[in-house]
């Protein structure tokens, strides 16, 4: 898959890191109709080392690193968070792959079922195939990555959190960890609960599951949905405090700033030393 890699020029506040964030434009897929950009964060010291690194695959990649590309001009500052934790020795060096969403197709690609009322959705399984069968092999060829499921994580927020969970459930031997941040459990009558309850693989990817207590127009319902998802996972064998990390984030809303504020906690849970 001949894709060129370019150094991504970030906003001035991160000019010192230019060269450690690389952009692969128009990544094609045989499972999805629209190519998408892929942005890759490399940890401090990557170019001066031969060591291999674990990889975190994040959805809505344009929101991670730069306000110029982020929704509403607010990015997660994910590179700065990772840099600080790595330099402090709090986490091991990690590669973060940001998968851009494709705008109008985001809802369809990030959902597990088709919602008849909205007349869209249900391509989450194809999206998961793209991640596991196309993007991961590409990243493995381009960068020094580790190869075990324990070293591969998938994550996202909102609908991105929903498809991250679906991906981990469909490919537990590929992705050993999932960061499910403020997932849109409400989608299509909470159809994600059925997907969890149908889970049959003997393995259990480790799951981070959270949501803010002030999300959306009906925050109490959002927390109710989150608890239902937690309970479904526990019913299927996940153990809270071991294979499941559950957090109701007091006062947090449904936005990039809130997700970026706790991204460090997610990284420490996934890749902590």
N, C-alpha and C positions, 0 to 999 in steps of 0.2 A: 504494500500500500504506500505508494510514493507521495508522502506529504512533506512539505517543507516546514521547517521550524524557524521562527523568527524571535528575536529578543523583543519583549514587549516593553515599550517605554511607558513607565508609570507616571503618575502625577508627581510634581516636584518633591512632595514630602517623602517619597520613596525612591528618589533618583539614585540613591546610593546602592539600591538593590537591583538596578537594571542589569539584565543578563541572567538573573536567577529565576526569572519568571518568563516562560517561553510559551508562545502561542502557535498552535497548529490550526491552520484555517481549513474550513470546509471538510471536516472529517466525514467520509461517506459511510453508508451502512446498507447492507443488503436486507436488513429487517425493517428499516424505517425509510420514509420517502424523502426526508430533508436532511442534507448535510448540516453539520453544526461545528462551531469552533470549540477547540479544547485548549484550556490554559493550564500550564503546569508550573507549580511552585517547587523549586529545588531547595533543600535545606542549606543553611550556612556550612561552608566547607565542602560542598558536594564536588566541585571541580578539582579540589586538592586532595581527594581521597579516592580509594578504590572500593570502599565499603558499599554494600548493598543496603537498601532502605525499604521499610514497609511503605505501603501506598494507601491513601485514603481517596476514594472517588466520591466527589461531592457534586450534587445537582445544582442547577441555577448558577453555573460557574461564573457568569458575568457579575454576580453580586459579591464575590469573595474578596477581591484584592484592590479594586480601584473605584472610587466614586464616579469617575467619568463613564464607566460602563454599567454601574449598579442601578437598580431600581430606585427611583426618587433621589438619586445622588448619594445614597448611604450604603457603603459597602461594609462587610464584616470586619475588615482589617485583619483578615485571617493570616496573611503573611507576617504581619507584625507580631501577632499573638504567637504564632509558631516560632518565629525567630527568638522571641524572648524566652519561651519555655525551653527551647533547645539549648540556647546559650547558658541558661541557668542549670542545665542538666536535669530538668524536671521531666522531660520526655526524650525519647530517642529521636534522632533525625528522621524525618518522615517526608515523603513526597506527597504533595496534595494535587490531585487532578480535578480541575473544575470543568464540568461538562456544561456548556452553554445550553440554555433552553432555546426552543425555536419559535417563541412568540405564540402565534395562534394555535400551534399544535401542542403546546405545553400541556394543556389539560388532558388531551387524548393520550399523550405519551406517558403521563405521570399517574395514570389511574388504572386500577386492576379490573374494572368492569365498565361496561357501557351503561350510562344512565339514560333511560328512555325519556325522562322529562327534559333533559338537556340535549339529547340526541348527539352525544359525544362521549368519548372515554373508552377505556378498555384495551389500550395498546401497551399497558405497563409490562406485559410479558414479553412483547417484542423489544421494548426498551431494555429490559433486563438482559435479553439475549445479546443486544448490541454491546452492553457493558461487558458481559462475561466472555463473549465469543469473538468480539471484534476489537473493542477498545483496549481491554486488558492485554491481549497479545501484542497490540501495537505499542503500548506503553512499555511492556516488558522488553521489546526489541530496542526501543529508543533510549531507555534509561536503565540504571543499575538497580533493579528491584529484587526483592526477595520473592520466593515463589510459592510459599505455603498459604493456605487459607487463613491461618492465624495472623499473617502479615498483610492481608488484604481486607480493607474496610470499605463500606459504602455508607453514604450519609446524605442528608438533605433536610430541608425545613418545609412545612406546609405540605403541598402536594409533593414536593421533593422528598419529604420525609416518608410520605405514603409509598412512593415508588422505591425508596431505599429499603423499606421493610419488605415489600414484595420481592425485590431482587434478592435479598438475603434468604427469604423463605424458599425461593425457587432454586437458588444456587448456594446452598449452605456449605458445599465442599469447595467453593470458590471464594466466597466472602465469609470470613470467620467473625466479623464484627459489623454492627450496623448502628449508625447514629440517627435515631428517629426523633427529630426535633419538631415539636408543634405539628404533629401529623394531622392531615385532614380526614379524621376518622369518619366524619359525617358523609363522605362521598357515597352516593347511591345506596342510601339506607344502611350505612355502616358495613358495606360489603367486605371490607378488609377483615372484619371479624370472622366471616365465613372462611376466608382464605387461611387465616390462622388456625381455625378449628379443623381444617382439612389437612393440616401439616402432618406428614408421615415419616419424614426422614429421621433416622436415629440420632443424628447430630443436632446440636443446638448452637447456632451462632450467638455470640454475646450481643445483647441489645441494650443500647442506651435509649430510654424513652422519657420524654419530658413535654411539658407545655406550661405556658404562663397562666396565671390565675386571672389575668385581665385581657384575654384575647377575644377579639371580635365583638359582635353585638350581643352575644349570649355567652358570656364567659363561664357561667355555671354549667351550661350544657357542654361546653368544650371540655371542661374537667370531667364531667360525667362520662363523655365519650372516651377520654384518656383512660379512666379507671376501667371501663369495659374492655378496652384493648389490653391493658395490663392483666386483667383477670383472665382473659382468653389465653394469653401467653402462659400464665401460671398454670392454667388447666392443661395446657399441652406440654408441660414439663419444664418451663423456664423457672428459675429460682431467683426471687428478688434478693439482691445483695450478692449474688454470685454470677449467674448468667444474664441477669436482668438488673439494670440500674434504672430506678424510677424516681422522677423528680417533678413535683408541682412547684413551679418557680414563682414565688410570691411577688405579685405586682407587675410581672412581665407581660408585655403586649405581644402582638403578632406582627413583628417587623424586623428588618435587617439589624437595627441597632440592638434589639433585645437578643437576637440570636448570636450576633457577634460577641456580645458581652459574656455569654456563657460558652463560647466555642473553646476557650481554653480548658474549661472543665471537661468538655467532651474529649479533647486531645489527651488530657492527663489520664482519663479513664481508659482510653484506647491504647495509648502508647507510653504510659508513665513508666518511669524507672524507679 
